[in-house]
Amino acid sequence: MEKFACTKDQLSCIISNLFVELLPVCELCNQDKLVIKGTTYEGKEEYIIINDFGFEYSGQRETIDEIRNKRCIR
């Protein structure tokens, strides 16, 4: 798991650009944490765990870095 610090608005942007489909989190739901699982734009099944400082990501750090380095359309 890779850990990332970010604000809530940054996290909203990352989530919306990371996942193209959301999936059930049945195998992860007993952790008493907020978990979002889905298919990424790369076609992989990954998940994030949202916490106080930002989030943890089950995939590669480069995926999040790529999203963060793109220009926002706003």
BADRENZA-733672 format. One line per field, with one value per residue (C-alpha): y, x, z; residue number from 1; residue in one letter. Coordinates in Angstrom, 1 decimal, m for minus. Each point is the difference from the previous one (the first is absolute). Example, Ala and Ser with C-alpha at 12.3 -4.5 7.8 and 13.67 -1.06 7.14 Angstrom:
2
yy	c(m4.5,3.4)
xx	c(12.3,1.4)
zz	c(7.8,m0.7)
resi	c(1,2)
resn	c(A,S)
END
This chain:
74
yy	c(0.0,3.4,2.9,3.5,3.2,2.4,2.3,m1.1,1.9,m1.6,m3.4,0.6,0.8,m3.0,m2.4,1.3,m0.3,m3.4,m2.2,m0.6,m2.5,m0.6,m3.6,m1.6,0.0,m3.1,m1.5,3.3,1.1,m1.4,2.5,2.8,2.3,2.0,m2.1,0.7,m2.8,0.1,m0.5,2.6,1.8,m2.5,m2.9,m1.3,m0.7,2.1,1.7,3.0,0.4,3.5,1.2,3.2,1.0,m1.0,m3.5,m3.3,m1.6,m3.6,0.6,1.6,3.4,1.0,m0.1,2.6,2.1,0.0,1.2,2.7,1.3,0.5,3.4,0.5,0.9,2.7)
xx	c(0.0,1.3,m0.9,m0.9,m0.7,m2.5,m2.9,m3.6,m0.4,3.1,m1.2,m3.4,1.9,2.2,m2.9,m2.0,3.0,1.2,m3.1,m2.1,m2.3,m0.7,m0.1,m1.3,2.5,m1.3,3.4,1.2,m3.1,1.0,2.9,m2.2,1.4,m1.3,1.0,m0.7,0.8,m0.3,1.4,2.7,0.4,2.9,m2.5,1.2,m2.0,1.4,m1.3,0.7,m0.5,m0.8,1.5,0.8,3.0,m1.2,m0.1,1.7,0.0,0.4,1.5,3.2,1.2,0.5,m3.7,m0.8,3.0,m1.2,m3.5,1.5,2.3,m2.8,m1.6,m3.4,m2.7,m1.4)
zz	c(0.0,m1.0,2.3,m1.3,1.8,m1.5,0.6,m0.4,m3.2,m1.4,1.0,m1.7,m3.2,0.3,0.6,m3.0,m2.3,1.3,m0.1,m3.1,1.8,3.7,1.4,3.2,2.9,1.7,0.8,1.4,1.9,3.4,0.5,1.5,m2.6,m2.9,m3.1,m3.7,m2.5,m3.7,m3.4,m0.8,m3.3,m0.5,0.1,3.4,3.1,2.9,3.1,2.2,3.8,1.0,3.3,1.9,m2.0,m3.5,m1.2,m0.6,m3.5,m0.8,m3.5,m1.3,1.2,m3.6,m0.7,2.6,m0.9,m3.6,1.0,2.3,m2.8,m2.6,m0.5,1.6,m2.5,2.2)
resi	c(1,2,3,4,5,6,7,8,9,10,11,12,13,14,15,16,17,18,19,20,21,22,23,24,25,26,27,28,29,30,31,32,33,34,35,36,37,38,39,40,41,42,43,44,45,46,47,48,49,50,51,52,53,54,55,56,57,58,59,60,61,62,63,64,65,66,67,68,69,70,71,72,73,74)
resn	c(M,E,K,F,A,C,T,K,D,Q,L,S,C,I,I,S,N,L,F,V,E,L,L,P,V,C,E,L,C,N,Q,D,K,L,V,I,K,G,T,T,Y,E,G,K,E,E,Y,I,I,I,N,D,F,G,F,E,Y,S,G,Q,R,E,T,I,D,E,I,R,N,K,R,C,I,R)
END
